[in-house]
Amino acid sequence: MRSASSRLSFLGLLFLSLDVLAAPATVAGAISLPEPTLQHISIVWAISGDDDFDGVVSVRYRVNGSGTWSTGMALRRVPTGSNGSFSWGEAHRGSLFGLQPNTQYDIELSLNDPDGGSTQQIVSATTRAVPSAGSGSVRAATPGTLSNVLALAVPGDIVELGAGSYSGFTISKSGIAGAPITLRGSAGAVITGELAMFFQSHLRLENLTINGRIRFNGSDDISIVGCTITARTQNAGDGIVSFLRSARAYIANNTITGTTVWQESAFGSSGNNLGEGIAVTGPGHVIENNTVSRFRDAISFLEDSEAVDQYSLDVLNNTISQAADDGIEADFCFHNCRILGNRITNSFIAMSAQPSLGGPTYFIRNQAYSVAHLPFKLYRTSRGDVILHNTVVKHGDGFNAYPGTPIGQALVLNNLFLGGPAGSFNGFSSGSGRVVDLQTLETGNSRLDYNGYGTTLTAFNGRIGAQSFSSVTQMQSSTSEINGLRVGYDVFASNIAFPSAPASIYTPVDLSLAEGSAAVDRGVVIPGLNEDFNDAAPDLGAIERPSSGGVGQVFRNGFE
C-alpha cells in the first residue's frame, strides 16, 4: 500500500503531465485596423499559441464619447497558412459593419482562451468621409481648350466639360486631401477612348459620358461617381480598371455596359466574352451602387502575382447582369473583403473566392437569380469564406462547387439555395440533381447550418464533405446542418420560376419572402448582423421580412 506522501507525489506528477499536455495559452500580439472604409472597419489581432484553436475574441464598439456599446460579430480565428506565393500568420480577424462615415469608434476586443492568455484591449479608428468635389474655381473647358484648362487647374478646382466630342486623354496632375481636382461632365460632352490617370492622387471624375474605359493604375484616392461608360473592344472591353496597386478608390453610382453578348458560347473564363466591368487591386476600395452588365466579370479583384494588398474592400449594393464568367470575382482576398447587398441576374458564376487567403471574405445578403454553373466558386484551396443570409436561385444544384481541392474554415449560415434539374452549358455542369454538393468541404473546421435548400425535383439528395444524404432527416442527423431545412419556391411572395434556360436573359425578380413561409424566423442570431429585428429569429435569405408584415425589404449592407 502506498504511503500518503507517495500518493501525493504521484498526483503531482499526474497534474504536471496534464499541464504539459494542455494546449499553449494564447499570446496576444499587435492589433491593427487597416484602411477603414466609409461604413466598415477591419480588425486584425495577431497572436501565437492557442494550438487547439479554442480562443475567442468578442467585440463591442461605440461612437467615441458615447456611453452605449453595441455588440459586433466575433472575430474569426485564422490559422497560419499559405497558398502559392502568399502566406499569413496566426490571428483573429473580422470587421465592424454598418457604421457611419467620418466617425470615430472605440472598439473593445475581449480575448478569451481557456488555456490562458485572456486579455482585453480598447482601440479606436475613424471611418472615411464620403468623398466630395472641392470648393475651388469652376473652369469651363471645350474639346479645343481642355489641355490648357487642365494645366491651369489647382487642388479644389472643378474642370467642367462643355458639349462636344473629346478624344481620350491622360490627367497628369493631382489634387490633395480634402481638395481634389474634379473633372465634371455636362450635357452633350462625350469622351471616346481611354481616360487615364497613372500614379496620381485625389482626383474626382463626375457625371462623365465615356465610350471607352477609365484606367487609374497606381493612383490613390480616386473618385468615379455618376458616370456612364460604354466599353469598346479597342480598350479590351473594360469599363473602370486599375491593374497596379491603388488605394481607397470610391466607385459609385455609375452605369457600365460591356460588349459581351449573353449566350451559351460566352460562358466561362475561356468563353466568347470580353472585359472587366470594374477591376481593382490594392486596399480600401469602395465599389457601391453601380449598374454593371455584359462583361466577362462584372466586378473583380486581380489574381495571382497581380494581386497586391487586397484587404478592406467593400463591394456593396451593386446591380449586375449578364456576367459571362463571374458576377463578383473576389479572388485573392487577403482578409476583410465585404461583398454585401448585391443583386445578380444572369451569371455563369454568381460570386467567386478563388481563393480566399485565410479570410474572412464575407458574402452577406446578396441575391443571385439564374446562375448557370456555381453560386460560389470556392476554388484553389479557398480558406476563410463567410457566407451569410444570401438568396440563390439557380439552374441545377442550389449550392455546388467542384474545386478538386479542400474548402476550409468556411462558415455558411442563414442562406437560401434553390435549384432544380441539372444540365450542361458550354461544357460546364450545373450539378447532378443534388440540393447541395460540397464534396471537398473540410467538415472538421467548417460549419453549415440554418440553411434552406429547395429543388423542383421530388428527391432531396445532397453531399456535404464525405457525407451523402437522401432526406432532410438524414441531412440533419449526419451533417452539421442540424437546423437545415427543405424549402419550396413558395417561400417567395412573388411567383418565382425555376430558371430553366440560363442562356436566356431573365429580368430581375423580387426574392422577398412570403408571409408565414418556411424561411421566416428560421435563422440563427449573429451579433452585429441580424439581432435587431423584432422577431422570434431572423429570416433565411437576403431579404428580412418586417415583423409587422407587408412588403419585405433588403436591409442594405445587411444592417439597416
Secondary structure, 3 states (H helix, E strand, C coil): CCCHHHHHHHHHHHHHHHHHHCCCCCEEEEEECCCCCCCCEEEEEEEECCCCCCCEEEEEEEECCCCCCEEECCCEEECCEEECCEEECCEEEEEECCCCCCCEEEEEEEEECCCCCCEEEEEEEECCCCCCCCCCCEEEECCCCHHHHHHHCCCCCEEEECCEEEEEEECCCCCECCECEEEEECCCEEEEEEEECCCCEEEEEECCEEEEEEECCCCEEEEEECCEEECCHHHCCCCEECCCCCCCCEEECCEEECCCCCCHHHCCCCCCCCCEEEEECCCCCEEECCEEEEEEEEEEECCHHHCCCCEEEEEECCEEEEEEEEEEECCCECEEEEEECCEEEEEEEEEECCCEEEEEEEEECCEEEEEEEEEEECCCCCEEEEEECCEEECCCCCEECCCCCCEECCEEECCEEEECCCCEECCEECCCCCCEEECCECCCCCEEECCEEEECCCCCCEEECCEEECCHHHHHHHCCCCCCEECCHHHECCCCCCCCCCCCCCCCCCCCECCCCCCCCCCCCCCCCCCCCCCCCCCCCCEECCCCCCCCEECHHHCC
